[in-house]
Structure formats: structure tokens, C-alpha cells
């Protein structure tokens, strides 16, 4: 099912039907995200005329494009390569005409990859804020709200720079609710949030930010391009892949195997460990009482949870999906007949080159046999260390797409409680 979810969101499959008509003038391709290089390759294969451009993707996601330059940069913490790519991309769309077409290839991960500090900020400032946001427990929507207001390109600014050219943005969503302004922090999309909103998020999570960042937010100078701005007039947004599409592909495979699938939602958020405990409660009710679903069945969900770092020494190797699974396993406590897999569809859970892991009824027992305390692992946010020691990590390599997290809890027929 995980493989089916990833396959359904491959750019080679989902991008061609959404291509615009060629222009009278030039076709310029720009883009950012973990899937942007694969999107560029699919575009090259199906575009009928000349084109040129530049996209920035994560290290290891390079594709053999011939006409669109692929630049690799760091994620989740930005680096100098992303900074240089952003400046070149801005220059590439300067001076276009109304006869020209800009195709923007936008996917998850673009917030870090397309790094362009707002005036008065530095790359070090952006790196510090990104690191603090990732450790804060803020949702992806909240994190991207802050990022938009600290950028010279996000929050519609890159799209405005393309004026008066026609702009068509092709989006692969990795965010709950598929809000375009949250996908890579919306470089070509108008944004209704404000600097005050971003500052409120910083205060809410008690995030320590550099003085220049606070000054920018307090002054309102980091405000984004707002709805109705003439520079974005006529821009088109086309959502070519989203978490729901991936879940439906997994559900179709389950039905073919004789297992009833239930999609619980494509945008489940909150603390990963809390969602794990809640999902364990549902799975237990299904397994023991046949409510609200009869086993055998599989509970499918997507969305981006958060992890608040709690370990005293911060040495744990955590990620959203493994934290969810470890909390799920602790709450199930070896319940027979319940298996689960959780993984990021881009192949990277947290900062590890590991997509996620799988859980079985004997997972906790095998951990104890190895001298590993599951509760201690969760307390240290060490999900990757826990599952890797058991040999239960899921490794996919670079999947070349990104439609957020995939979670499947399979419940076989189990003895009912008396």
C-alpha cells in the first residue's frame, strides 16, 4: 500500500495532463521542492516546444534533465547552494513580457530549498529560525507562515516578479488541507496572513529568533503579496497530486487483496505521539469489539504531525512517523492481529534518510529482548534508533515525489473480548 501511494503521486504520471498551452513568447521553468526535479523531467518529456529554466531540489534528487537546470541544495536547514539558486531564479524571471509563460513546479520542501532572506536578514538568520521552528512543535502551516514573512521570494513574491508574464503553477501538495500558500510557503501564491500572525506564532511557541528577525516582524516590513495584487492577475494554480490521491491508491490495492480500507483523513495533525495513542484506541476497539469497523480492515490516514523535542540530551534520532509508531506500539502493548506502517512519501522521515518503519504485535517484546526500553526511546524522541535496532526501518531512497505522510494500521481478525 505504501508503494502504491508513492506510485500514484509520481510526476511522470500526474503532471502531463495539467500542462498549459505553449505561449507566443518564451517558456521559462522555475521550481523548488523535493519533487521539482522529477517534475522538470516529466515536463521536458511532454513539452512540444523550446523551454529553459532552473529548479532547486534536495541533495540526492537530481534528474537527467537536458534543458532545465537542476540545482541541489540542503533540506530541512537551508544552505548557500539554495541561496544562490534563489537569486538566479529571481534574475531568470526578471524582464519577461506578456507573451511569455512561466511554469512553476512547486512541491514540499521548497520552503528550505528556495532560501532568499528578506532585506536585513542573513542566511544564518534563516537557518536559526528553521532549526527553532522544527524543534518547537509548531504545525507545518504555522512554520510556513513564519517562513513566508522572512523571505524575499515566498508569499507570492516570486510570482509577482514574473509580471507581466503568464504564470501557471503546478503543485504537488504535502500539507494538510492542500492550501497553496503552505506548499513550499507559496512562492507564486497570494497570502492573506500578516507579520503580526507570524510574530504571534513565534511568541506562542516561545521561539528564540535573532534580533533582526523580530525587528522585521514587528515593523511589518516582511508583509507578503496580498490577494487582489495586480501582479498576480491571471495566474493559474493546478494541483496535480495530493495526499488524498495517494490514500485512494492504497485503498484500491487493499480492496483488491480482500481487506476493507477506511480513510480516516488526509490531513491529521497534532503531536505524533498523541495521534499514535488515539489510533491505538481505535484499533483496539476494532480488534476486540468490531466497532466502528469489522476486521479484517485497514485504517489509512495522511497529514503532517509534529514532534516536540523532549529528550534532555537531544541525542534521539526522531521523525514524525517513527514517533507515531512507537507511541502506537506502546499503547497497543502487543495486541494480537494489529500491524502498522508509517512513512514519509518523500523517503525522508525527519532528517534521516529513512522513510519510516513498520510495527508488529511482537515489536515491544523483541525490543525488550535486546535490552531496549521502548518508553525510554519515546521519551528521548529516538524512534529511528528504536526501529533500526530491530531491523524494522522502511528505506525507499529518494522517491522523487512528496505527498506528506502515509499511515496504515492493519487489523486482522482477533479474538473478541468476553
N, C-alpha and C positions, 0 to 999 in steps of 0.2 A: 504493500500500500504506500509506503514511503517513496519507493521508486516511482510508482505511478503518479504520485503527487508532483514530484520533481519533473517528470517527463512532460506532464501536461502544461507546465509553465516554461518550456524551452522556447527561447526566442525564434528558433528556426521554424517552429510550429505556429506560434501565436502572433508573430509580428507581420508576416506578409499580407494578411487580409486587411491590415489597417494602414497601409501605405497611402499617402496622398498622391494627387496627380502632379506630374512634373511641372515646373514653372517655366516662364519665358526666359528668365534670367538664370542665375547660378543656384545650385543646390549646395547648401552648407550643412554639414552634420556636426552636431555637438552632443555631448552627453557625459554623464557621470553615474557611477554605481557599480555594484558587483556584477550585474548582468549587462553592462553597457557594451563591453567588447563583443560578446556573443550577439547582442542586438545589432551592432555595427556590421558584423559578418553576415547576418541574415539580410540586412538592408542592402549590402553590396551585391548579394547573390540575386536580388529581385528588382533592383533599381534599373530602369530602362535607359537612363541617360548618364551624362557626366555628373560627378559629385566629388566633394572634397570635405575634409573635416578633421576633427580631433575629439577623442573621448578619453576619459580617465577612469581606470578601473583598479581593482585591488591587485597587489602583487600576486602572481600566480594565475591570474585570469586572462592572460594575453591570448589573443586570437590572430590567425594569419590574414589580417586584412591587407588589401593592396592599395586602396585609395583613401581610406580613413586611417589616420594615425592613431595608434593605441599607446597611451602613456599609463604606466603603472605607478601607483602610489600607496601610501600606508592607510590602513584601517584597523581598529577604530580611532586611533590617535593620528591626526594628520601629520604630514612631513613636508619637507622642502620640495619634493617632486610634485606633490599635489598643488602646492603654492605656485610653482612655475607653470604648471598645466593650466591652472585657473587664469593666470594673467594672459597666457597665449590664447585661451579660448575667448576671453573678453576682446582681445585685439582682432580675432578672426571674424567676429560679427559686427565690428565697427565699420561704418560707411556703406552698408548694404542699401539696396533700393527696393521699391515696392514690387519690382519684378522678380526679386529673389525669394527663395524659400529656405527657411531654416528648419531642419528636422532635429528635435531634441530627444535624445534617448536617455530616459531618466529611470533609475531603479534604486532600490535600497542600498545604503552605504554611501550615497553621494554626498551626504552631509559632511563626512570626514574627508572624502576624496577630493571634493571641489572646495578647497580651502582658500578663501580670499578675505583676509581680515579687513574689517571696516576701517575707515580712516582713523588713525590714532592708536590702533591695535597692532600687535605683532603676532607672528606665528606662535611664539611661546605663550602668549596670552590665550590663543585659541586652544593650544594643547592642554594648558592648565584647566581651562573651563571644561573641555571634553572629558578629561580624566575625572574631574569632580562630578560631572553630571552622571557618568557611567557608574559611579560608586554611590550615588545619592538615593537610589530607589525611585527617581522620577520616571514617569511614563515616557514612551517614545514621543508622544505628542508634546509633552512638556519640554523634553530635551530639545526637540526641533524648534519649538517656539523661541527658546533662548538662542539657539544657533542662528536662526534667521535674522535676529536683530543685532548680531555681531558680525555680519557678513557684508561684503561688497557685491556679492552676486546672488545670494539666495533671497527668498522672499520676493520673487518677481523681478529682481534687478537684472539678471541675465536676459530674461525675456524682453525687458524694456530696452536693453542695449541693442537688441536686434532691430528695433524700429527704424524704418518703416517696412521692413521685410515681413512676409507672411511667416508665421511660426506654427508648426504642428508638433506638439509634444506627445510622444509615445511613452506610456508609463507602465511599469511593472510594479505593482503595489506590494509593499512589505509592512504596511501599517494597519492597525485596527481601524475599520471603517473606510479604508481606501481614500482618505482625504488627500487630494492632490497637493495641498500646501505642506503636508507632512512627509511626502515621498521625497527623500533627499533634501528636505527643507524647502521644497518648492522654488527652484531657481527660475522657472518660467511662469509661475503662477501668482496671481494677486493674493494678498494676505490681509485679513481683517484684524489680526491681533496687533498689539501695540508694545512699545518699550516698557510701559507700565505693567503689562501682562508678564513679560519676560522677567522683570525685576521682582514681581510677586512670586514667581516660581523659585528664583534664587533665594528669596527670603524664606519661603515655605520649607525648603529642604536644607536651609542653613548652609548654603554652598559658599565657600570662601572663593571669591573671584578677585583677580588683580584690580588695583585701583582704577586703571584706565577703562576696564570693562564696566565697573559700577558707574563711573562718570558718564560713559556713553549712554547707558540705560537710563540713568536719572535725568539726563539732559533731553532725552527723546530724539537725539540725533541719529539713532540707529533705526528709525522707523522704516518700514518696508513699503513696497509698492501696493497701493490700495485698489480694491475693486472699483471699476469705472475709469481707471487711468487710461488715457487715450493711447499710450504707447503699447498697451496690451490688447487694443481693439482688434477683433478679428482672429485672435489666437485660438487655436483648436487644441483640445485635450482628448486623447484617445487612450482609454485604459485597456491594455492588451492582455494583461494577466493579473490575477489577484488571488488571495488565499482561498476564497470560496471555490474557484475553479479547480484548485489542487485538491481540496477536500472532496469535491464531487467525483474527481477521477479515482480517488482512493475508495470512495463509497461504491462506485461501479465495480471495481475489482472485488470488493468484499461480497457484493451480491452474487457475482459470478462464482464465488467459492462457497456459496450457500450460507453466508453469515450476514445477518441483518445489520446494516450500518445506521447509526444515528448521529447526525451532525449537530453538535451542541452549540456551535457558534464559530465564526471565523475571526472573531475579534475579542477573545477572552483576555483580560488584562489583570493587573494586580500583582502582588508578590507571588513569585513562582512557587514557593513552599506552601503558601496558603491555598493556591489553586490545586496543588498536589493533594493536600488534605481533603479539600472539598470533593475532588474527583474520586478519591478513595471511598468517601462516604456513599457516593452514587454507585460505584462499582460493587461495594459490599451489599447494598440493597438489591441490586440486580442479581448478584450471585446467590444470595441467601433467600430472597423473597420474590424474585421475578418481578420486581417493581423498580422503576416505571416501565422497564423493558424486560422481555423474556430472553434469557440466554438460550443459545449462543448468540452474541451480538458484539458489535464493536462501537465504542464511543469515540467519535472523531472531533477534534477541535483545532483551531488555529488562533493566531493572535500573538502579541508580544508581551510577555510578562516582564517583571523587573526583579532584580536581585539587589538587596541592600547588604553590603559587606558588613559582616559582624565579627569575623574571627579576629582575635586580639593581635595576632602576628601578621595578619593579611597574607598568609602564605598559601591559602587554599586556592585550588585551581577550579574555579566555578564557571558556570554558564547557566542560562535560564532553563534549558531543557534538562540538564542533569540535576539541577536543584529541584525542579518539579518532580522528576522521577524518584529521587532519593526521599523526598517528603511523602510521595505516594506510597513507596515501598514501606516506609516506617509506619504509616497509618494502616496499611493493609495487613502488616505483620504476618506475611507468609500465607495469606488467604489462598486456598486452592483454586486453581482454574482461572486466575487473573494474570494476564501478561500485558506489558505495555512497551511502547516505543515512543520516544520524543526526540525530535531533531530539528535543527535549523535547515531549511531547504537550500540555503547557500553553502552548506557543508561546514560552517564555522559556528560553533556554539560559544559565545563569549569571545575570547581572544585565542582559543585553542583551534588547531587545525583538525578538529573532531566535530562531527555533525551533532552527536548526541549519544544516546545509549539505549539499551533495552533492559527491561525488568522482568523477572520471572518469580514464581512463588518461592523458589529456593534461594533468591538473591541474598537476603539477610543472613540465612544460615551459612551460606558459602563465605560471606564476609566475616562472620564471627569465627569460622573455622580457620581463617587466615590471620586472625588477631586484629581485624579491623572493626572498630566501633562505629556503626552506621550513624548513631546520634551525634557522635563527636565529629564525624565527617560533615554532617549537615551544619552543625554549629560553626564549623570553620569555612563554610562555603566551598567544600572540597569535593564537589560532585565528580569532576573529571578524575581526580585521584582515586576516588572510591571505585568507579566503574572500570577504569583502566586496569586496576589491580585485579579485578575479576575477569578481565578479558571480554567485557560486555560493552565496550565502546562501539559506536557506529561511525565508521570512516567512509566518506564518499569521495574525498578530494573536492576540487573546485567543481561545483555543479553547473556554473555559468548561468544561474538564474537566482531569484530571491523573492519568494512569496511568503516570507515570515516562517514562524514555527509550525511544525506538524506534530500533533499528539494523537496517538491511538491507544485505547485501552480495550483489549480483547478479553471478553468474559465467556469462558466455556461453561457448559452445564456443570453445576456444582451441587453437592448435597445441600438440601434446604434445611434451615434451622427448624428444630422441633419446638 
